[in-house]
Amino acid sequence: MSCISIEIDENTSQAADQMDFEARDDEQVGVDDQVCEDDQICGEDQVCEDGQVGVAAKEHVMNKTLLQMVLSKKQVHLVSDYVSPSNIRITIFPFQSLAKRWVEFYLESPTAALVSLLQFVVEASGSQYRIPEDTSMPFVYSDILTHSSLYFPNTCIYPLIRKPADVFVHQVDTFLKALLLVANEIPADKYNIFLTEMTSFVLACSESSTRTFRHTGTMIGLKIMTILSDLKSLDDETVKSLWMWMFKSMFEVRRQDIVNDIRLLCLSELGQWFSRYPHCYLQPSCLRIFYESLNDASGEVRQCSLDNISILGRKDELLPQRVALATEFREILLELCVAKEDEISEKSLRLLTDFYQLAPEILSGGAGQLLEQLIMAANRGLAQAAADLFILRRNGLDGESFSQRIIHLLQFFVDSEHEQADYFVDSLFDNCEMILDWEPMIAVLMENPRCHQQSDIYCSSLIAILLAGVKQATTGEIPPGRYTKDLKREPKKGAQKRATMLLAPVLPELLRTYANRLGDIERLLELPKYFCFDYYRAGNKMGQLLRLFDQFDTILFDQTSITLLQTGAETLEFMNRMVPNSHTKSFLNSAITNYKMAWQRMLVPNSAQSPQNLSTRLLVSLRLLTVLSGHFNLTEWQLTEPLLVSLKRLVRERRMPDGDDLPPEALSLYLKASFCCLVWNMEHLKDTSFNNLSMDEYCADLRQNLEDYLFVTFSLVGNGNIEPLAYPSFAYTCDLFVLFGNLCGSSNPSIRSVAHVPSGTEVDILEGFLMDNLLELSPSDLMKEANREELQRIRSILTSYLKLVCLGVMPSMRASKIYKYYVKYHAPFGDIMRCSMELALQMNPVHFAMTLLHTCLLLFVNIFADGNPAGQLTLRSAEFSELIELAHRLAKLLISNPMGYRECVIVFHRSGIMFVFEAIQKKPTVVSKKLPFLRVLKVFVPLLLVQDKIGILTYFEHFEQVVIPTCSTTDMKYLKDYRTALSPRKTNRYSQAT
């Protein structure tokens, strides 16, 4: 098996310290695993003489520490159950034999055994201190802790906060259970000494100013309290006194500790104690601790408190106290519900809902209405919790007619003034069957125009809810923007068939009924996208489909709303794909004919119609044509050239053919329609029916049309004036460069002739336009609400430009001028830049390495340029700090896959070294000006594999030896720091599978 070497630098970072700590721990476990079978003495099946047992146990404990034996993988796995006086079953898994051996050791040598127990606590804290074997009683706990604190390899890393901490705690807890269970059988005086020493030491640890001792001591002390409450009868006054002493001296103090994990540990154990109520030492008044912790700064602590309050709600004995406390802490619970959309807010809301059932007055004073508004929250769990409260406060919406029940939903939706019916339906989707009861909804919509039972706004809301319900039930998708921890997406079984059977027969009538209401008709036009079209094929129901097509014709012709046209075209395309039909082609032909006739009338105006009417008619037909061109291939109508002629004329004259001023919308529509037709023309090249002659002619025409279109777009982008249409022109241009650039790889010479590779001049124009807009406003100004539209425009053109980079249309190094602002403009554009860099990295790692280098060099050269005042700046200047931060952000792009990006990192380092020392032959003195760049290269050193560091170090030392004689002290520091970072240190080897 091949191996990968991972370097551990003990002196450079906390992460390295943690790796070193874990490596030592692995070595220790390895030693543990080498225990021979002879050491496994006094197993469950062994019978030994009493004297032999004592000697063997002592020898075994002395050879290995108690903690090492607890954590040993070769611990004998035995299962034993013990039923406590409180009727609580305690299961002891692997440690009963070990516990018996320690107790026998304790009975033989109490002091030595107690020393080993104190050593167990010290070692569990992460200290490598070994308590001297000759330590005698009485123990001075403060001295032990003082000496132990000097033997921490790293006080920031200890067992309780390492990754397998839960396993560690489980093993320690299980051993303590076994130990206390076995020790429970020894003489009372011996038992009391053992218990007193153990609890006193962990209490001393819990009071330490050293976090590791305090955390570990608290954990062990709380576990002992839990075990004692399970193990002993509640009537045992000695244990009760000890328990309450620990509760007041340790728990009450540590639950207010500054460390989040310690407070969390206290609340977790408190929940364990209360879960056994009334079989525990606690009084109901202690429940207040959970409610007081709802104000804790730690989210985990608040969540733990909520979990315990909710779980303890199942205990009737605690009910009066819980309700009283909930009423007292009502405002805090309400604040948790609305403070942030997360799991804590969801649990808080569900908890208040539970309390509402017990005491409705808890949500008085408008609190209930406030919480119901969370139905529209982006967090799905929180929204569903609010929906449960909404239903509960309306008595489940049962016992009334559909019209009466639906009015509650419609009233809430209308009053919320929220346009997202998708959010509303999703919140109620799993808990309110009425939201999917489409048949009575349809009946209300069909009858309302006649009887006017509902107002227009209620009918519009009902249509929105109907569409959202059908959409989610048939697709299983939750609304965009709503997030959830449950990623399961499944349509409801039979929903599509049921929706089709209910809606297909009546949809044409609904479209006719609500034809004059724009929002309603737009939603109704979307419904067929979720139909099952087998319905029309079976049972001779094509007549219903034809009536539906007729309604589409009626609605889309003469329509002025672009969004409605867009919805109708999408649905029409879907219907034609599912059921190919001649009606769609007839509709397209009519739309194109209408446009051509409107354009001709504009060229040859008729005195019978006013210029305004002609212009309006042209715009109406052009809107429909433009939208249809985005969804249907209109190549057979040969529209590209006529559209381009009209486009060039309008751009040149900026007036309509009748002499009127050109509406801005007209030029925008022509730009989009021409773009769509060019794309469809390019797609038509895949048609195999071309002969050689027709293919050549078609490609020549397409090439000419492309050049004409680019002439128009560049005239808008590069004219130097503020031109609103320059932004869409920029995006269309970049998209065409991507699409037509891909034709370069075609095997057909005719198709290759159509391919367009952007020239240097074209790229310069695009780059200049982008940079002018990108740097026009500061990052802080761009993030202001007043500049939102401007921000979206710039993000759009930035995305379009970077497509050219990440899709290989132009060299990625061209984007270095953009990427150098990755830190400065990270807030408005960081996500776009990062995405494009990740794609460029995957496409060509070597080219991307040079892109990274040039990005860093652009900032570096500005700082240390000759004759530039910035060249006098120190390395602590804001400019150099920005450069280092940029290097760190760029390095994060590569850290996820060191093996996959290995070549990129190597090229980056070698090229960077070459930049620093490129003038070494001719001008050795020039080198010193570039040596600070080694600070940048050092940021990327951790990305190198160990074996690659050796190669880079050798390459670097070749140049280093030449320049050392001419270097100053400062220069030597740059060289030393980079060389030190590359130098191999302690190395552990792991298999490739690891």
N, C-alpha and C positions, 0 to 999 in steps of 0.2 A: 504493500500500500504506500502510495506517495505521501509525503508529509509537507506541511506548510509551516514555516517558522514564523512565530509571532514574537516580536521583541517586547520586552518588559523594561521600561525605563523607570527605575526606582526613584529618580530625583526630579522628574519633570512635571508630574501632574498627580492630582488626586486619583484620577482613573487608573494611572499606573500603580499607585499605592494599593488600590483595591485589587488589581490583578495580581500584584505581588502577594498580598495577604491570602488570596484564594489559592495561589500556587503553593504557598507554604502549607495551607490547610490540606490541599490535595496530597502533599508529601506526607503529612501527618496521618491522613486516612490510609495512605499506602502502607505506612508502618503498622497502623492498626490491623490492616488486613493480613499482615504477615504473622499474626499470632498463631502459633502451632496448636494443633488439637490438644496437646498436653495441657495447655493453659485453660481449656474449657473444662474446668473442674466442677464437681458438685452440680451437675446438670439435674434436670428433673427426675431422670431415671437412675442416677447414681446413688449408691448407699455407701457412706463413708463413716469411719470412726469419728467421734466428736473431736478428739484431739487433732486428728489429721485434718479435719475440716478447717479448724481454726488456723492452723499453720499454713495450709495451702491457700486459704482465702487471703490471709495477711500477705503472703508472698506474691499472690496475684495482684492485689491492690497496689503493692509497692512497685511492681514492675510497670504498671500502666496507671495513669490517673483515672479517676472515676468517670470524668467526662469522656475521656477517650474510649472507655469501655461502653458507655451509654451510646456513643455515636458510632461504635464499631459495626461494620456490616456483618460481622460473624456472630453477632449476638444471637443466642438461641431463641427462636420464635416459639413462645408458648402462649397459650390463650387460657386465661383463668377469669372466672366471674366471682364477684363478691357482692353480697346484698347487705347494705349498711342498715343500721338501726332505723334509719329514716325511710327504709324500703326503696332505696335507690341502688340500682345495679351498677357496679363499677367493673369495667372490663380491663384487665391488665394484660397487655399483649406480649411484649417480648422480654420484660425486665424482672419478672418475679424471682428468677434464679439469682440474678445479680443482686437484687435487694436482699435476698436471704443471706448471701455471702457477706454483704457489707454489714448486716445486723450481727452476724456471727463474729465478724472482725471487731465490731463495736463492743460486743459483750466481752471479748477477750482483751482488747486494748482500746478503751474508750477515747483517750486523748488522741492517739494516732488516727483512729477512725474519724473523729470529729475534724481533725486537721484535713483529712482527705475530703470531707464534705465541704469545708470552707474553701479548699482548693477547687472543688467543683464549681462553686459560685464565681470565684475569681477567674477561672479559666473560661467559664461561660460568658464572662464580660469581655473577653478578647485579650486579656492581659497574659503575657508569657511568664509572669512571675511564678516561682515555685516557693510555697511556704515551707520554711525549714522543717524537717521531720522532727526535730527535737523541741519544737514549740510546745510549751506547756500551758496548762490552764492556770488561772483564768486568762482567756485570750484578750489581747488588746486590739480591738477591731480597727481602731484608727491607725495604728502602726501597720497592720496588714494592708489596709487600703492605700496608705501613703507609699509603701514600697511597691505595691502592685501597680500604682499609677505611673511608675517610672519604666514599666516594661510593656507599654503599648506600642506595637509597630506603627499604628495609625489610629488615633482616637476618633477619626471620622468614619472609620470602617470597623464594625464589630458584628458578631453573629446575628444580633437581633434586627439589623437593618440591611443585611445582605439578601441576595435574591432568594435563597432557599430558607428564609427565616421561619416560614410556617412549618417546614419540616423539622427544623431545629427545635422550635417551641414544642411541637408535638412530642418529640422524643424526650425532651426534658420533662414535660408534663407527665408523660406516661411513666417515666422512671420514678418521679416523685410520688405518683399514686401507688406504685408498687412498694416503694420504700416505706411510706406512711402506713400502708396496710400491713406490712410485715412487722414494722416496729410497734404497731398497736398491740402485739401479743407479748412484748417483753415486759419485765417488771416495771411497775409504775414509776419508781424513783429514777430508773435508767431512762425510761421514756420521757419523763419530764425534763431531764437534763438535755437529752437529745433535742427535744422540741424547742426548749428555751434557747439553746445555743444557735440552732438553725434559724429560728425566727428573729432572734436578736441581731444576728449577722446580716440577714437580708434587709432588716430594718435600717441598720447602719449603712448598708450599701445604698438604700433608697434615699437616704439623707445626704449622700455625698454630692459635692459640687461637680464631680466628674460625671458627665452624661452617661458614659458606658456603664459605670457602676449603678447609677441611679435607675437607669432603664432596666438593666438585668435584675437588680435587686427587687424592683417593683414587680417585674414579671413573675419571679420565683415566689415572692411573698404572696401575691394575689392567687397564684396557683395553689399554694399551700392552704390559703383560706378557703378556696373552693373545695379542695379535697377534704379538709377538716369538716366543713359543713355537710358533706356527703357521708363521711366516714363515721362521725360521732353522733350520738343521740343528742337531741336538743336539750335534754335534761342534764347533760354533763356540764356542770358549772365551771369546772376548770378550763375545759376547752372553750366554753362560751366566753369566759373572761378573757382568755388569750385572743380569741377571735375579735371581740369588740375592741380590745386594746390595739390590735393591728389595724382594725377598721378606722379608728380615730387617729392613730399615730401615723399610719402610712397611707391608707386609701384617701382619707379626707384631705390630706396634704398634697398627695401626688395627683389627684384629679384636677388640681389647679396648676400643675407643673407647666413650665414654659415650653416644654417639648410636646409637640402634637401627638407623637406616637405613644407617649406615656399617658396622656389624658385619654387617648383612644383605648388603650389597654385597660384602664380603670373602668371605663364605661362598659366595655365588652364583658368584663368579669362581673360587674354589677348586674348586667342582664342575665348572666348565668345564675347568679344567686337568686334573683327574683323569679327566674323561671321555675324554681322549686318551691315558691311560696305556696302554702304557709310553712313548709318544712325548711326554714332558714332562720337566721338570727335577725333579719331585717324587719323593720316596721314599715307599714304603708307610707309613712311620711317621707321615707327615703326616696320615693318616686320623684320628689321635687328635683333631685339631682339631674335626672334626665331632662326635665323641662328647663332647668337653669342652663344646661349645656347647649340648648338650642341657639344661644347667643354666642357660641364659641367661634373663634376666628377660623378654625379648621373645618373644611367641608366634610371630611371623613368623620370627625367627631359629631357634627350635626346630624349626619346621615345615620350614624350608629345610634344616636339618641332617638331619632324618629323610628328606626327599626325596632328598638326595644319597646318604645311606647306602643307601637302598633301590635307587637307580639303579645305584650302583657294585657292587651285589651281582651284576650280570650279568658282571662281569669276574673270570674264574677266577684271574687272577694275584694279585688282592687278597684272595682268599677266606680264607687262613689269618690274615691280619692282621685281617680283619673279625670273624671268629669269636672271636679272642682279645680284641678290644676289646669285643665284645658281652658276653662273659662278665665282663669287668672292670667294665663300666658297666651290668650287669644291673639293679641296684637302681634306678638312675635311670630306665631304660626302664619298669620296673614301676610306679614312681611316676607317670610320665607317663600310663600306661594308666588309672590309677584316680583321678588328681587331679581331672579335670574331663571331662565328656562332650562332647567336641568333636572336630574333625578331627585334632588332635594326638594325642589318646588312641587314635583309630582307627588312625592310621598307626603309632604305637608298637606297638600290639597286632599289627598285620599284620607288622611287622618282627620282633617276637619269634616269631611263628608261623613265619616263614621261617628264623630261626635254630634253632628247635626241630627242624626237619627235618634240619639239619646237625649239631646238637649237642643231643640231647634233655635232657641234664643241665642245660641253661640254665633249665629250668622245674621244677627239683627243689624239694623242701621245701615242697610245697603251693602253689607259685606258679601252677601250671597250674590247680588247682581254683579259686584266687582269680580268675584271669582268665576262667574259664568262666562265673562268676556274672554277668559283664557281658552275657550273653545277655539279661538282663532290663533292660538299660539303656534309657533313654528315647531316646537317640540311635540311630537305625536303623543307620547305618554302623558304629558301634562294636559294636552288638549282633550284626550279621552277621559282623563280624570275629571276635567271640568264638565264634559258631557254627561258623565255619571251623576254629578251634582245637579246639573240642569234637569235631567230626567227625574231624579229623586224629588226635587223641589216642586215638581208638577205631578206628584203622586204617580209616577210611572207612565203618565199619558194614557192610562187605561180607563175603560168605562165610559168613553165618549165616542161620538161618531167621528168618522175620519175628518170631516170638515172642521169639527171642533178641535180635534187633536192637532191637525196640521196648522191651525191658526197660531198655536204656541210657537211652533218652529218658525213660521213665516214672520211672526211679530218680532221674535228675537233676532232673526237674520236682518230684517229691515232696520230695527233699532240699532244694531251693531254698526251700521253704515260701513260694512266691510264687503268689498266686491268679490271676495274669494269664496264662492259657493263650494269649490272643491275642498277647501279647508273645513268648512262647516260640515259637509257630508262625511268627510273622512273621520272627523271626531266622533260622529254618531254611528259610523258604519257598522261597528261590531256590537253595539249595545242598544240600538233602536231599530227594530224591524220596519217601522213605518217609513224610514228613509228609503227603503227599497220596495215599498208597496206602490208600484208604478200604476197599477190599474185604476185605483181611485184618483190618483194624481191626474191621469189622462182624462178621466171623466170630468173632473173639476175644470180642466182647461177647455174641454169641448163645450161644456154647458155655460161657462161664465159669460161669454159675450152675449148670451141671451138673457140670463137671469141676473147677472152682475152681483153674484154672491160675494166675490172678492174684488178688491180694488185693483187697478192696473199694476201698481207696484208689487202687490202680493202675487199676482199672476206671473209677473216677470221673475220674481224670486222663486216661484214654484218651478218655472221652466229651467232656471239655473240649477236648482236642486235636482230636478229630474235628470238633466244632462250629466251632472257630476256623479250621481248615483249609478247611472248606466255605464258611464266611462270607467269608474273604479271597479264595478262588479264584473265587467267583461274583460278588463285588462289586468286587474290586480295591482295596478300602479297607484302609489300614493301621490298627492299633488307635488309638483316641483317646489322646492324650497322647504318642505316639511321633512324633518329628519327623525330617525328612530333607531334604536339599538337593534330592532328586529328587522333583518333584511329580507325576510320571507315575502315573496310576491306571488300570489296565486289568484287567478280569477275564481269567482264563485261558480260552482258547478251548475250548469244549465242556465246561467244568467243571460248569456248572449241569445240563446234560443228564445227564452221568455221575453226579453226586451224586443226582439224582432217581431214575435207574434202579437205583442200588444201595440207596438208603435207603427209597424209597416202599414197596416191598413188605414190608419188615421193620420199619418204624417202629412200627406198632401193637403188634407183638410186643415190641419194645424198651420201649415205654411200659408195657406190662403187666408185663414182667420186672422193671423197675427202679422200679415205682410207689411203693415204700416208701422210696425214697432221694430226699429233697427236692431236693438240689442237682443230682443226675443228671437227674431228671425235668424240672426247669426248663430245663436245656440241651437235652434232647431235644424239648421242646415248641417250642423256637425254630427247629428245623431246617426245618420246612415253609416258612418265610419265604424260603428260598433255593432252593426247588424250581421246576422248570419245569412248570407245570400243564397244558401241552399233553399231557404224559404220561398224565394221567388221562382226557382226552377221547379219546385214540386207543387203539385196541386193547381197548375195553370193560374199562377198569380203574377205573371209578367205584366198584366194590365195595371196592377198597382205600381210596378216599377216605372212603367211608361208615364203614368200620371205624376209620379214623383219627378221624372225628368222634365215634364212640362212645367212644373212649378219652378224648377231650377231655371229654365229659360225665362220665365216671366219675371223672376226676382233679379237675376244677374244682368239682364239687359236693362239699360237705363239706370243702373245702380251707380251711386257716386262714392260710396264708402269703400276705401281700399281694404280695410280689415274684413268687411263682409265679403267682398269679392275674393279675397285670399282664402277665407274659410270655404266658400262655395266651390272654388277651383280645386282645393285639396280634396274635398268630398267627392266632387265629380271625377277627379282622377282616380280615386280609390274605387268608386263604383264601376268605372270603365275597366279597371284592372281586374276586379272580381267578376264582372259580367260584361265581357266585350260586346259592344252594341254599335249600331250605325247612328243612333241618336246623338252620341257624343261628337262624332265627326261632323254631323250636320250642324251641331251647335257651334263648333269651332269655325266651320266655313262661314256661318252667318256672322260671327263676331268679326272675322277678318274682312268680310265683304263690307260690313258696316263701317269699319275703319277706313277702308280704301275709298268708299263713297264720301265719307266726311272729309277726307283729305282733298279729294278732287273738288269738292264744293268750295273748299277754302282757296284753292288755286284759281278757280273760275267762279267767283261769287255770283249768286243769284239775287237780283234785286228784290225778289219776293221774301227773302229771309234776311234778317239783320245780321251784321257781322258778329254781334255778341252771341246770337243763337248758333251760328256756324262754329264759332270758337268753342262754345259749350258742348256742342254735339261731338266735335273732334276730341275734346278731352274725355268725354264719357266713353267713347269707343276706344280711345287709346288706353284708358285705365284698364278696361276689360282685356284688351289685347296684351298689355304688359303683364298682367297677372297670369293670364293663360300661358304666355310664353315661358313662364317659370315652371310650369307643370306639364306642358304638352310639347311634344316635338312638332314644330310647325315648319319643318324643312321643306315639305312638299309644296307649300304655298310660296316659297321663294321670297320671303319677306326681308331678308337681311339687307340686300342692296337698297330697296326702297326706303327702309328705315334709316339706313346710314345717309342716304341722300338728304332726307328730311332733317336728320340730326345735324349734318354739316351746314345746311342752309340756316337752320335756326341759330346755331352757334355763331355763324359768321354775321348774320344780320341782327340777331337778338330781337327779332320782330316776327309776328305771324305773317303768313302770306297776304293777308288782307290789310296789312299795315298797322294793325293794333299791336300794343305792347305784348311781348311774349310772357305768358304766365310762367313763373318759376317751375311749377309742377310739370309743365309740358316737357321741358328739357330733361328733367329728372326721369320722366317716364320713357322718353326716347333712349336715354343712356342705358336704362335697365333692360328695355325690350331688345335693343341692339346687342347688348352683352349676352342675354339669354339665347338669342338666335345664333350668335357666333359659337356658343358652346354646343348647341344642338347640331350645328353644321359640322363641328369637329367630331362629335359623337357619330355622325353619319358616315365618317370615314371607315368605320368598322363594317359597313355594309359590303358584302362580298359580291354584290351584283354588278359592280363597276367593271367595264372593260378598260383597257389601258388608256384609250383616247379620252373617254369620259372622265376617268380618274385624274388625268393630267389637267383637263380643263377645270374640273371641280376644285382641285387643289390650287390652281392658279387664281381662280375667283376667290377662294377662301383666303388665300394669302393677301390679296388686294383688299378684301374687306377688313381683314385684321389690321393692316397698315392704316386704312382710313379711320378705323375706330381709335387706334392708338394716337393718331394725329389729333383727333378731337380731345381725347382725355389729357394728353400732354399739354395741349393748348390751355386747358382749364387748370391743370396742376402747376404749370411752370410759368404762368403769366405774371407772377409777382404781386397780383392783387388779391384782396380778400374775396374769395369766390366760394360760396356755400357748396356749389356742385363739385368743387375740387376734392372734397372728402370722399364721396362715392366714386368719383373718377379714379382716385388713387387706389381704392380697394379693387375696383374692376380691373384696373391695369395689372396690379400684382397677381390677381387670380388668373388672368389670361397668360401672364408670363409663366405661371406654374403649369397650367394646362397645356399650352402649346410648347413649352420647353420639354415636356415629357415625350413629344413626338420625335425628338432627336434620336431615340433608340430604335425607331421603326426600321424594319428591313426593307420597306418599300421606299424607293428614292422619291417618288411623287409625294408621299406623306412627309418624308424628311424635309422636303422643300417648304412645307408649311410651318415647320418648327421655327420658333422665334426665341433666340437667346438675347436677352437684353444687352444693349451696348453700354459702354462705360458712360456715355453721355446720358442715356436714359436712367441709369442707376443713380448718377449724380443728381439729376433733377428730383427723383423720388427721395433721395437721401436729404437733399437740401430742404425740400418741403417738410419732411418729417422733423428734421432738427429745428427748423424755425418754429414749428408748433409745439414740439416737445419741451423746448426751453423757454417758451414765451412766459409761462407762469412758474412760480416757485412751487415745490412740492406741497408746502402747507396751503398755498392758495388753491391748488388743484383739488385738495381734499375738502374744500368748503362747499357747503350745499349750494351756494349761489353759482358755482362753476361746474355743477354736475354734468350739464349737457356738453360743455367744453371738454371735460374729462373723458366722457364716453366717446366723443369724436376722435380725440387723440389716441385713446386705447384701440379704437377700431383701425386707424391707419398704422399704428405700431404693430398690431397683430398681422395686418396684411403684409407689411414690409418684412417682418421676421419670418413669414412663411417662405419667402425667397431664400432665406438662409437655411432654415432647418429642413427644407425639402430639396436642397442642393441646386437651386436655380442659379445662385451666385455664391462665390466663396464666403465661407462663414467669417473670415477675417474682416470682411466689410462691416460686419455688425459690431466690431470692437468699439467703434465710436458711440454705439448705443449702450453696449454692456458696461462701459466705464461709468455710467450713471446708475449702475445697479444698486449701489448703496444710497446715493443721494436721493434717487427717485424710487426707492423701494416701496414706499407706501402706495403710490398710485399705479406703478407699473411693474413691481417686482414679480408678481405671479406670471405675467406674460413673458418677461425676460427669462425667468427660470424655466418655464415650459419649453421655450424655443431652444435654450441651451441644452436641455436634456435630450431633445430630439436631434439636435445637431451632433451631440456626443455619440448617440447611437448610430447615426449615419456614417460618420467618419471620425474615429477617435484621434487620429494623428492630426487632421486639420483642426479639430477642436482644441487640441493642445496648443497649437500655434495661435488660435483665437484667444485662449486664456492668456497666453504670454503677451500678445499685443495689447489686450485690454489692460493688463497691469502696466505695461510699458507706457501707454498713453498718459496715465496719471504720473508715473515716475518721471518721465521726461519733462513734463510740465513743472514738476517740483525742482528738479536738479538741472534744468536747462542752462546752457551758457548764456550769460548776460541777463538772465531772468532773476529779478530780486528774490523770487521764490527759491532760487537755487541756494540761497543763504539760510533757508529755514532749517531748524534742527529736526532730528528724527522724532521729536515729541510734538511737532507742529500738528495742527488740525488736518492739514493736507496729507501729511504722511500717515496719520492715524486713519484717515479715510482710505488710503491705499491698503493698509494692513487689514482693515475691516473688509474691504473688497476682496482681498486674497482669502480671508477666512470664509466668506460667503461662497466664493467660487470653489474652494476646496470641499465644501459640504456637498457639492454636486457629485463628487467622485467617491465619497466615503462609503456609499452604500454597496459598492461592488469593487473591492480592490483588485480582484483577479480579472474581472471583465475589463476594467479601465487601466490595467497595468501598463499597456503600451502608451496610452495617453500621458500618464504621469511620468514615465521615463523620458518621453520626448520633451515634455515641458521642462524637466530639470536640465537635460542636456542642452536644450536650446537656450534656457536662461543662463547657464554657465557660459555658453558661447557668447551671448550678448555681453556679459560682464568682462570677459577676457578677449574679445574679438580684436582689440587694438594692441594686444600684448607684443606683437612682433615689431610694429613700427613706432608706437608711442606708449611706452610703459607707464608714463605719467598719467595718461588718460584713464588708466584702469581705476585709480582711486575714486574717481567721480562716479563710477558705476558700482563700486563695491556695496553700497547700501542696498542694492537690489537683492543681495544675498539674504537680507531680512525677509523679503517677500518669498524667495525660494524656500526658506526654512519653514514657512507655514505649510508647505505642501510635502515636507519630509515624512510626516506620519502616514501618508498615503502610499509610500513605497513599501514593497515587501522587503523582508530582511535581505534576501539574496540580491535584490536589485540595489539596495543601499550600498552594498560592497562595490558593485560596478560603477555607480555614480560617484562614490568616494574616490575610486581609482582615477576616474576621468577628471574629477575636480583637482586632485592632488597634482596631476600632471601640469596644470596651469599654476597652481598655488606655489609650487617650488620656484617658478620663474619670477613671480612678482614679489615674493617675500622680502628680498633685499631692498626694494624700493618703497616698502609699506611703512606708514606711520603706526603709532600705537592704536589709533582709532581703526585704521584699516585692518590691523592684525586682529582686532576684536571681531570684525565682520567675518573674517576668514575662519577664526577659531570657532565661533558660534555655529556656523554652517557645517564645518567639519565635525564638530562634536555631535550635532544632531544626526549626522550620517553614520557616526561610528557605532558599530554593533555593541550591545551591552548584553545583559542577562537574557537568555533566550530559552523559552520552553518550546517543545515541539509537540504538535498535535496532529492527529491523523486528518486526512482531507475530509473525511466524513464529519469530524467535529467542526 
